[in-house]
Amino acid sequence: MADSTLVTKQPLARTPGRFIGGLRFDRLITIFICWFLGGLFLDGWAHSHGQVDNTFFTPWHAVLYAGYATCAVVLALTVFINHRRGYRWWQAIPDGYEFAALGVPIFACAGVGDLVWHTLFGFETGIEPFLSPTHLLLALGGLLIMSGPFRAAWRRADAPSEQRWATLFPAIISLTAILSLFTFFTSFAHPFVQTWLLTDPSVGDAEKSRGAAAVLLQAAILMGVILLALRRWRLPVGTLTLVLTLNIALMSVFGQDNQYQLIPLALLSGVIIDALLWSLKPSVNRLAALRIFAFAVPVVFYLDYFVPIMIQNQGIQWSIHLWLGSTVMAGIVGLTLSYLLLPPWMPAGQTG
């Protein structure tokens, strides 16, 4: 099904060879996207655990850049082979991967720029690595590459009956990569990374404000990604369990030893949210269900975060007004985003 969607590409030759692309290509490059994403979080683990020196050439960078290079080579070879089979250069890019092809040189230039940046200005410390201009350019290149399978699936004309695990798995992994890139570069404001803001007795109002703001920021990122997927597909049950569990498992690399205990909480949240997905069936054609779902997901996610930590630590330093209010506010953020994605109906001629 997926490989036949590209027959509309106009070749140079009258009898071109078989075009490489579609679902089979999505599945192939998804393997290397996982390597690429894993290298990024391995580097994040090394930085957060003091395993790096003031040098650009580290084993962690080697894994990261090898993952990128593999994605780049696979994409470049595919374009080259398609061109040799009779397609113009631009048409030789698999459908949906045009921006991924742009991300390859962006990431390469940003990598060279990062080396020059470190030479001129030294190495970042604290939260600086997440905000360094060259690192943000690397993030842009990585995002364009890793979102390729998601965009390819988005553009594929599949029927609702074809929106199942077998066809959507590469897009779901790509969606997880998109979410994880955003949470990686905002890890300095992520509740699952900074659990000490809940339990440290010395935490004051300034730190509590920072923690509450982090809840709202991450709720916006999470729901933006989920609602985007729901705008296009009827996600198979289990999708959000996989996405949330993998994302929090990756984010746990920033914490200390007890941080891995949060992974089962993400798994539990995903199961509950998938149950809501199955029962409510939110979609563009069921707006009331979509609004309820958009509010409920952050509420479930953060109740499942606050309550177990409170029980395990015999109480947290946040009052019920703060942690429960932050949870409700996170739900309001999700609900508001649903209105941005699918605005209410307006009379004809009343737009702008």
C-alpha positions in Angstrom: 0.0 0.0 0.0 2.5 2.6 1.1 5.1 1.9 -1.6 2.5 2.6 -4.3 1.8 6.2 -3.2 4.7 7.6 -5.1 3.7 6.6 -8.6 2.7 10.2 -9.4 6.3 11.3 -9.3 7.3 12.2 -12.9 10.6 10.5 -13.9 13.2 11.5 -16.3 13.0 8.2 -18.2 9.9 6.7 -19.8 10.4 3.4 -18.0 12.0 4.2 -14.6 13.1 1.6 -12.1 11.3 0.8 -8.9 11.1 3.9 -6.6 12.5 3.4 -3.1 10.2 5.0 -0.5 6.9 4.5 1.3 6.3 2.4 4.3 9.3 0.1 3.8 11.7 3.0 3.7 10.0 4.4 6.9 10.7 1.2 8.7 14.3 1.2 7.6 15.2 4.7 8.6 13.3 4.4 11.9 15.9 1.9 13.0 18.6 4.5 12.5 16.5 7.3 14.0 16.4 5.3 17.2 20.2 5.1 17.1 20.4 8.8 16.5 18.0 9.6 19.4 19.7 7.2 21.7 23.0 8.8 21.0 21.6 12.2 22.0 20.3 11.0 25.3 23.5 9.1 26.0 25.3 12.4 25.6 22.8 14.0 27.9 23.5 11.3 30.5 27.2 11.8 30.2 26.8 15.6 30.7 24.5 15.2 33.7 26.7 12.6 35.4 30.0 14.4 35.0 31.3 11.9 32.4 32.6 14.6 30.0 35.8 16.7 29.9 36.3 20.0 28.1 36.7 18.3 24.7 34.5 18.0 21.7 35.8 14.5 20.9 34.1 12.2 23.4 32.7 8.6 23.0 29.2 10.0 23.6 29.6 12.4 20.7 30.8 9.5 18.6 27.6 7.5 19.2 25.5 10.6 18.5 27.2 11.6 15.3 27.4 8.0 14.1 23.7 7.8 14.4 23.3 11.0 12.5 25.7 9.9 9.8 23.9 6.6 9.3 20.6 8.4 8.8 22.3 10.8 6.4 23.9 8.0 4.4 20.7 6.0 4.1 18.8 9.1 2.9 21.5 10.2 0.5 21.9 6.7 -1.0 18.2 6.4 -1.4 18.0 9.7 -3.3 21.0 8.7 -5.4 19.5 5.3 -6.3 16.2 6.8 -7.2 17.9 9.4 -9.4 19.8 6.7 -11.2 16.5 4.9 -11.8 15.2 7.8 -13.7 13.8 10.4 -11.3 14.8 14.0 -11.0 16.9 14.9 -8.0 14.1 16.6 -6.1 11.6 13.9 -7.0 14.1 11.2 -6.0 13.6 12.2 -2.3 11.1 9.8 -0.7 7.7 11.4 -0.2 7.6 13.3 3.2 11.4 13.4 3.6 12.1 16.7 1.8 12.7 18.5 5.1 14.7 15.5 6.4 17.0 16.0 3.4 17.3 19.7 4.4 18.1 18.6 8.0 21.1 16.6 6.9 23.3 19.6 5.9 21.9 21.8 8.7 23.0 19.2 11.3 26.4 18.8 9.6 27.0 22.6 9.5 25.8 22.9 13.1 28.3 20.2 14.2 31.2 22.0 12.6 29.9 25.3 14.1 29.7 23.7 17.5 33.3 22.7 17.3 34.2 26.3 16.4 31.9 27.7 19.1 33.6 25.6 21.8 37.0 26.8 20.5 36.1 30.4 20.7 33.9 30.5 23.8 34.6 27.4 25.8 32.3 24.7 27.0 28.8 25.2 28.4 27.9 24.4 32.0 24.6 24.0 33.8 21.6 24.7 31.6 23.8 26.4 29.0 24.1 23.3 26.7 20.4 23.3 26.1 20.4 27.0 25.0 23.6 27.3 23.1 23.0 28.6 19.6 24.9 25.8 17.8 23.1 23.2 19.9 19.8 24.6 19.0 20.8 24.5 15.3 21.7 20.8 15.9 18.3 20.3 17.5 16.7 21.8 14.4 18.6 19.5 12.0 17.9 16.5 14.2 14.2 17.4 14.4 13.9 17.6 10.6 15.5 14.3 10.2 13.7 12.4 12.9 10.3 13.7 12.0 10.6 12.3 8.5 8.5 9.1 9.1 5.8 11.2 10.8 5.5 13.5 7.8 5.6 10.7 5.4 2.8 8.9 7.1 0.9 12.2 7.4 0.9 12.6 3.6 0.0 9.0 2.9 -3.6 8.5 1.8 -4.6 5.7 4.1 -8.1 4.7 5.1 -9.1 4.6 8.8 -9.0 0.8 8.6 -5.3 1.0 7.7 -4.4 3.2 10.7 -3.1 0.3 12.8 0.2 -0.7 14.4 1.6 -2.3 11.3 1.3 0.9 9.2 1.7 3.6 11.9 4.6 2.2 14.0 7.3 4.2 12.2 5.2 7.4 12.6 4.6 6.6 16.3 8.4 6.2 16.9 9.0 9.4 15.0 6.3 11.1 17.1 8.2 9.8 20.2 11.4 11.3 18.9 9.7 14.7 18.2 8.4 14.8 21.8 11.7 13.6 23.2 13.7 16.3 21.4 11.5 19.0 22.8 11.7 17.5 26.4 15.4 17.0 26.0 16.1 20.7 25.3 13.7 21.8 28.1 14.9 19.2 30.6 16.0 22.1 32.9 12.2 22.7 33.3 10.8 19.2 33.5 9.1 17.9 36.6 10.2 14.3 36.1 13.8 15.5 36.1 13.6 17.9 39.0 11.7 15.8 41.6 13.8 17.5 44.3 11.6 20.6 43.9 8.9 18.6 45.5 10.8 16.9 48.3 13.6 19.2 49.4 12.6 20.9 52.6 14.8 23.9 51.7 12.7 24.7 48.6 11.3 28.2 48.7 8.6 30.0 46.8 10.9 30.8 43.9 11.7 27.1 43.3 8.1 26.2 43.8 7.1 28.7 41.1 9.7 27.3 38.8 8.3 23.8 39.4 4.7 24.9 38.7 5.8 26.6 35.5 7.6 23.5 34.5 4.4 21.5 34.8 2.5 23.9 32.5 5.4 24.0 30.0 5.6 20.3 29.7 1.8 19.9 29.6 1.8 22.2 26.6 4.6 20.3 24.8 3.0 16.9 25.5 -0.5 17.9 24.4 0.7 19.8 21.4 2.3 16.6 20.1 -0.6 14.3 21.0 -3.3 16.6 19.6 -1.3 16.9 16.4 -1.4 13.2 15.9 -5.1 13.0 16.8 -5.7 15.7 14.2 -4.6 13.2 11.6 -5.1 9.6 12.8 -7.3 7.4 14.9 -4.3 6.2 17.0 -4.3 2.4 17.8 -4.7 1.6 21.5 -1.3 1.4 23.2 0.2 4.2 21.2 0.3 6.7 24.1 1.5 4.1 26.6 4.5 3.5 24.3 5.1 7.2 23.7 4.9 8.3 27.3 6.9 5.3 28.7 9.7 5.7 26.2 9.9 9.5 26.7 10.1 9.3 30.4 12.6 6.4 30.2 14.8 8.6 28.1 14.3 11.6 30.4 15.3 9.5 33.4 19.0 9.7 32.2 19.1 13.2 33.6 18.3 12.2 37.1 20.1 10.3 39.8 19.6 6.7 40.9 15.9 7.0 42.1 14.9 8.7 38.8 14.3 5.4 37.1 11.4 4.7 39.6 9.4 7.2 37.6 9.2 5.0 34.5 6.5 2.7 35.9 4.5 5.8 36.7 4.7 6.8 33.1 3.6 3.3 32.1 0.6 3.5 34.4 -0.3 6.9 33.1 -0.1 5.7 29.5 -2.4 2.7 30.2 -5.0 5.0 31.8 -4.7 7.5 28.9 -5.0 4.7 26.3 -8.1 3.6 28.1 -9.5 7.1 27.8 -8.5 7.1 24.1 -10.4 3.8 23.6 -13.5 4.9 25.4 -13.8 8.5 24.3 -12.5 8.0 20.7 -11.5 11.6 20.4 -11.2 12.9 16.8 -12.0 15.9 14.6 -15.4 14.5 14.2 -16.0 14.1 17.9 -15.1 17.5 19.3 -16.7 17.1 22.7 -14.7 13.9 23.3 -11.6 15.6 22.0 -12.0 18.5 24.5 -12.5 16.1 27.4 -9.5 14.1 26.4 -7.3 17.2 26.0 -8.2 18.2 29.5 -8.0 14.7 31.0 -4.6 13.7 29.7 -2.4 16.2 31.6 -4.6 15.8 34.7 -4.0 12.0 34.7 -0.4 12.4 33.9 0.4 14.8 36.7 -1.8 13.2 39.3 0.1 10.0 38.6 3.2 12.0 39.1 2.4 13.9 42.3 0.4 11.3 44.3 2.9 8.4 44.2 5.8 10.7 45.1 3.8 12.1 48.0 3.0 8.6 49.3 6.6 7.3 48.8 8.2 10.3 50.5 5.6 10.6 53.3 4.5 13.9 52.0 5.9 16.6 49.7 6.9 20.2 50.3 4.1 21.5 48.1 0.8 22.2 49.6 -2.3 20.6 48.1 -3.3 24.0 46.8 -0.1 24.1 44.7 0.3 20.6 43.4 -3.5 20.0 42.7 -3.9 23.5 41.3 -0.9 22.9 39.0 -2.5 19.7 37.8 -5.8 21.4 37.0 -3.9 24.2 35.2 -2.1 21.6 33.1 -5.5 20.2 32.1 -6.6 23.8 31.1 -3.5 24.1 29.0 -4.4 20.9 27.1 -8.0 22.1 26.7 -6.8 25.5 25.4 -4.5 23.8 22.9 -7.4 21.8 21.5 -9.2 25.0 20.7 -6.1 26.3 18.8 -5.9 23.1 16.9 -9.6 22.8 16.2 -11.3 26.2 16.7 -15.1 26.4 17.3 -17.4 26.8 14.3 -17.8 30.3 12.9 -20.4 31.6 10.5 -19.4 31.9 6.9 -17.7 35.2 6.1 -16.8 35.9 9.7 -13.2 34.8 9.5 -10.8 37.8 9.8 
